[in-house]
Amino acid sequence: MAEHGKHLYMIVFPINALVASQLSPQEFAEHYTVGSAKHYKGKVIFAEVDINFRNPYFEIDQYLALTVPHPDGKPKKTKFICSYAVLEHVELKALKNLYLVTANGKALELTSKPYTAVNEPGLVRIYQEIAPLTNLVASTVDQRAFGKYITSETRSKGAPKICFTQYEFNVDEFLEKNRNREIMYSPIPETNPARIYDYLVELKREATKKTKTISLSTTLLEASYALIRHGFWFAAGNDLLFYPMPSLSDLENTYYDWWRFVR
């Protein structure tokens, strides 16, 4: 009988859950999207968690003991450990690689790297919170400051830890194209362009305002991975974990088998 290793995966989208599995990351990606009628149909984002990670909030050892092959030798595909307040109880240092999965099960593996960018102050950016919050937010602060603000400086709009991304969005171009138009257009699906327009104008006029919430529901269900700018961040106070997206050239050449399914 074949030996199967054990893995811990934290799904961050479309739900936030900790799962034990005997599948490799690529096999898990395919199974969760197209391999089982019980699971999700659409894009999935998940991270592998260090198999040695433990936190009293999770009964990891108990569920890992149940993650064993079936009588016919096939691997145990998923054993859910927890489906509530997961990211809040996972240490950022326990996160390994991040995987972006298309609706047909193709996974792009991202490796974390130090975030060393020097950002222009006061520039308005559009952030999509992924877990545990799902707000679409316009903000005048950069990614480091946004992560710190949401996780340690505001209780009304925040959470102890957060995963978020930034959308490719040219604010000045958007404002110019939609000025005085009766029917406005937004490159971000499932959004109200008139509301975005008003909020962006407000943020540009009020230098002391940090954020404006555009929507309380996620746009990732319909948004293409092609909208992602820079990559993905996990934040907890001053701690920041960054997973950069490959360059467009690398996506079109090295990762074309994944890229061709995300447009």
C-alpha positions as CSV (number, residue, x, y, z in Angstrom):
1,M,0.0,0.0,0.0
2,A,1.4,3.4,-1.0
3,E,2.5,5.8,1.7
4,H,0.7,9.1,1.8
5,G,2.1,12.2,3.6
6,K,-0.1,14.5,5.6
7,H,-0.6,18.2,5.0
8,L,-2.3,21.2,6.7
9,Y,-4.0,23.7,4.5
10,M,-5.6,27.0,5.4
11,I,-8.3,28.0,2.9
12,V,-8.6,31.8,2.8
13,F,-11.1,32.1,0.0
14,P,-14.1,31.5,-0.5
15,I,-14.2,30.4,3.2
16,N,-11.6,30.4,6.0
17,A,-11.0,26.9,7.2
18,L,-8.1,24.7,8.4
19,V,-8.1,21.3,6.6
20,A,-5.9,18.2,7.0
21,S,-5.3,16.3,3.8
22,Q,-3.1,13.5,2.2
23,L,-3.2,15.3,-1.1
24,S,-0.3,17.4,-2.4
25,P,-1.1,21.1,-2.9
26,Q,-1.7,20.7,-6.6
27,E,-4.0,17.6,-6.0
28,F,-5.8,19.5,-3.2
29,A,-6.4,22.4,-5.6
30,E,-7.9,20.2,-8.2
31,H,-10.0,18.2,-5.7
32,Y,-11.4,21.2,-4.0
33,T,-12.5,22.9,-7.2
34,V,-13.5,20.2,-9.7
35,G,-12.9,16.8,-7.9
36,S,-15.9,16.7,-5.6
37,A,-19.5,17.8,-5.9
38,K,-19.4,18.6,-2.1
39,H,-16.8,21.3,-2.6
40,Y,-16.6,24.7,-4.2
41,K,-17.1,25.6,-7.8
42,G,-15.0,28.6,-8.6
43,K,-11.6,30.1,-7.7
44,V,-9.9,29.1,-4.4
45,I,-7.0,30.6,-2.5
46,F,-5.2,28.6,0.2
47,A,-1.9,28.4,2.0
48,E,0.0,25.4,3.2
49,V,0.6,25.5,7.0
50,D,3.6,24.0,8.7
51,I,2.7,20.5,9.7
52,N,4.3,21.2,13.1
53,F,2.1,24.2,13.9
54,R,-0.1,23.8,16.9
55,N,-2.5,26.2,18.7
56,P,-4.9,25.2,21.6
57,Y,-7.7,26.6,19.5
58,F,-7.4,23.8,17.0
59,E,-7.6,20.0,17.7
60,I,-4.9,19.4,15.1
61,D,-3.5,16.2,16.5
62,Q,-6.9,14.6,16.8
63,Y,-7.9,15.3,13.2
64,L,-4.4,14.4,11.8
65,A,-4.8,11.0,13.5
66,L,-8.1,10.6,11.5
67,T,-6.4,11.6,8.2
68,V,-5.5,8.1,7.0
69,P,-5.9,6.3,3.7
70,H,-9.2,4.6,2.8
71,P,-9.4,0.8,3.0
72,D,-8.6,0.7,-0.8
73,G,-5.4,2.6,-0.2
74,K,-6.6,5.9,-1.7
75,P,-5.5,9.0,0.3
76,K,-7.8,10.9,2.6
77,K,-8.6,14.0,0.6
78,T,-10.0,16.4,3.2
79,K,-10.5,16.3,6.9
80,F,-11.9,19.7,8.1
81,I,-10.3,20.7,11.4
82,C,-12.0,24.1,11.9
83,S,-14.2,26.5,9.9
84,Y,-14.4,29.5,12.2
85,A,-12.0,32.2,13.2
86,V,-9.1,30.3,11.6
87,L,-6.8,33.0,10.4
88,E,-7.0,34.8,13.7
89,H,-5.4,31.7,15.4
90,V,-2.7,30.9,12.8
91,E,0.7,32.4,13.3
92,L,2.0,34.1,10.1
93,K,5.3,32.4,10.5
94,A,3.5,29.0,10.2
95,L,2.3,29.8,6.6
96,K,4.3,28.3,3.8
97,N,3.4,28.8,0.1
98,L,0.2,30.4,-1.1
99,Y,-1.8,28.9,-4.0
100,L,-4.2,30.7,-6.4
101,V,-6.6,28.2,-7.9
102,T,-8.6,28.7,-11.1
103,A,-12.2,27.4,-11.4
104,N,-10.9,24.4,-13.4
105,G,-8.4,23.4,-10.7
106,K,-5.1,24.9,-12.0
107,A,-2.9,26.2,-9.2
108,L,-0.3,28.9,-9.2
109,E,2.2,28.6,-6.3
110,L,3.4,31.8,-4.7
111,T,6.4,32.0,-2.4
112,S,6.6,34.8,0.3
113,K,9.3,37.4,0.0
114,P,10.2,40.5,2.0
115,Y,8.1,43.5,1.0
116,T,10.7,46.2,0.3
117,A,8.7,48.6,-2.0
118,V,9.0,52.3,-1.3
119,N,5.4,53.6,-1.7
120,E,4.2,57.0,-2.7
121,P,2.4,58.7,0.3
122,G,-1.2,59.7,-0.1
123,L,-1.8,57.7,-3.2
124,V,-5.4,56.3,-3.2
125,R,-5.4,52.5,-3.6
126,I,-8.2,49.9,-3.8
127,Y,-7.9,47.0,-1.4
128,Q,-9.9,43.8,-1.4
129,E,-10.0,42.2,2.1
130,I,-10.1,38.5,1.8
131,A,-10.2,36.9,5.3
132,P,-11.7,37.2,7.8
133,L,-13.2,40.5,6.5
134,T,-14.5,40.8,2.9
135,N,-14.8,44.6,2.5
136,L,-13.7,46.4,-0.7
137,V,-11.9,49.5,0.6
138,A,-10.4,52.6,-0.9
139,S,-7.5,54.0,1.1
140,T,-4.9,56.7,1.2
141,V,-2.4,54.5,3.1
142,D,0.1,52.0,1.7
143,Q,-0.1,48.3,2.2
144,R,2.1,48.2,5.4
145,A,0.0,51.0,7.0
146,F,-3.3,49.5,5.8
147,G,-2.5,46.1,7.3
148,K,-1.4,47.7,10.6
149,Y,-4.4,50.0,10.7
150,I,-6.9,47.1,10.2
151,T,-5.3,44.8,12.6
152,S,-4.2,47.0,15.5
153,E,-5.6,50.6,15.1
154,T,-9.3,50.2,14.6
155,R,-11.8,48.0,16.3
156,S,-14.9,49.2,14.3
157,K,-13.4,48.2,10.9
158,G,-10.7,45.7,11.9
159,A,-9.7,42.2,12.8
160,P,-6.7,40.7,14.7
161,K,-5.2,39.4,11.5
162,I,-6.1,39.9,7.8
163,C,-5.4,38.7,4.3
164,F,-5.9,41.3,1.6
165,T,-4.9,42.2,-1.9
166,Q,-4.7,45.3,-4.0
167,Y,-6.5,45.7,-7.3
168,E,-4.9,47.2,-10.4
169,F,-6.9,50.5,-10.5
170,N,-5.8,53.9,-12.0
171,V,-7.7,56.3,-9.9
172,D,-7.0,59.4,-11.9
173,E,-7.9,57.7,-15.2
174,F,-11.1,56.4,-13.6
175,L,-12.1,59.8,-12.4
176,E,-11.3,61.4,-15.8
177,K,-13.2,58.8,-17.8
178,N,-16.3,58.9,-15.6
179,R,-16.5,62.7,-15.1
180,N,-19.9,64.0,-16.1
181,R,-21.0,60.6,-17.5
182,E,-24.6,59.5,-16.8
183,I,-23.6,55.8,-17.1
184,M,-20.3,55.1,-15.4
185,Y,-18.0,52.1,-15.8
186,S,-15.9,50.3,-13.2
187,P,-13.1,47.7,-14.0
188,I,-14.0,46.0,-10.7
189,P,-17.0,43.7,-11.1
190,E,-20.0,43.8,-8.8
191,T,-19.4,47.4,-7.8
192,N,-21.3,50.7,-8.1
193,P,-19.0,53.0,-10.1
194,A,-20.9,56.1,-9.0
195,R,-20.2,55.2,-5.4
196,I,-16.5,54.5,-6.1
197,Y,-16.3,57.9,-7.9
198,D,-17.8,59.8,-5.0
199,Y,-15.6,58.0,-2.4
200,L,-12.4,58.6,-4.4
201,V,-13.2,62.3,-4.8
202,E,-13.8,62.5,-1.0
203,L,-10.5,60.7,-0.2
204,K,-8.6,63.1,-2.5
205,R,-10.1,66.1,-0.9
206,E,-9.8,65.0,2.8
207,A,-6.1,64.4,3.4
208,T,-6.7,63.1,7.0
209,K,-9.2,60.4,6.0
210,K,-7.6,56.9,5.7
211,T,-10.3,54.6,4.3
212,K,-13.7,54.5,2.7
213,T,-15.6,51.2,2.5
214,I,-16.9,50.7,-1.1
215,S,-18.6,47.4,-0.5
216,L,-19.2,45.0,2.4
217,S,-19.2,41.9,0.2
218,T,-16.3,40.5,-1.7
219,T,-15.7,41.1,-5.4
220,L,-13.3,38.1,-5.7
221,L,-16.2,35.8,-6.8
222,E,-16.3,37.6,-10.1
223,A,-13.0,39.4,-10.3
224,S,-10.2,38.0,-12.4
225,Y,-6.8,37.2,-11.0
226,A,-5.6,39.5,-13.7
227,L,-6.9,42.4,-11.6
228,I,-4.4,41.6,-8.8
229,R,-1.7,44.3,-8.3
230,H,1.6,43.3,-6.6
231,G,0.3,40.2,-4.8
232,F,-1.2,39.2,-1.4
233,W,-0.5,40.4,2.1
234,F,-1.1,38.8,5.5
235,A,-0.9,41.3,8.3
236,A,-1.0,41.2,12.1
237,G,0.0,44.6,13.6
238,N,3.6,45.3,12.5
239,D,4.0,41.8,11.1
240,L,3.6,41.6,7.3
241,L,3.8,38.5,5.1
242,F,3.9,39.2,1.3
243,Y,3.3,36.9,-1.6
244,P,4.2,38.6,-4.8
245,M,2.5,37.8,-8.1
246,P,4.8,36.9,-11.0
247,S,5.5,39.5,-13.6
248,L,3.3,39.7,-16.7
249,S,6.1,38.3,-18.7
250,D,6.5,35.3,-16.4
251,L,2.7,34.7,-16.4
252,E,2.6,34.7,-20.2
253,N,5.6,32.4,-20.6
254,T,6.6,30.4,-17.5
255,Y,3.1,30.1,-16.1
256,Y,1.0,30.2,-19.2
257,D,-0.8,26.9,-18.4
258,W,-2.3,28.7,-15.4
259,W,-2.5,32.2,-16.9
260,R,-4.6,31.3,-19.9
261,F,-7.5,30.2,-17.6
262,V,-7.8,33.4,-15.6
263,R,-8.7,36.1,-18.1
